[in-house]
Amino acid sequence: MSHDDYRVLAARIRAELQDIERVVDRAERARLLMLQHPAEDIYAFHLDPQRVMQLVEQMRPLFERVRLQLHQFAQMLEQWSQEAQRE
């Protein structure tokens, strides 16, 4: 998709949200509007470099936590398997 295609898509999102606003309640409308801005930023390439770097820096600790939890889960399954074989 070209840059212009993304702009057209962002405009369609805005137009559809305006149509939806007439139907949905206030809370739902607020939720939809919160989604509108990040979508427009992504489609228009308005990304905050500091925020992107923050997300990238948080990935390594996240992956380490996931690795540790999966390791603990695997150990638990192994223990259950050994206990089941003894019975």
ZIQUINOR-V257770 format. One record per run of one state. SS is the DSSP state (H for helix, E for strand, - for the rest). FROM is the first residue (numbers start at 0). TO is the last residue. Records with the same first field share a line. If there is no record, write none. Layout:
SS->FROM-TO, FROM-TO
This chain:
-->0-1, 21-24, 43-47, 86-86
H->2-20, 25-42, 48-85
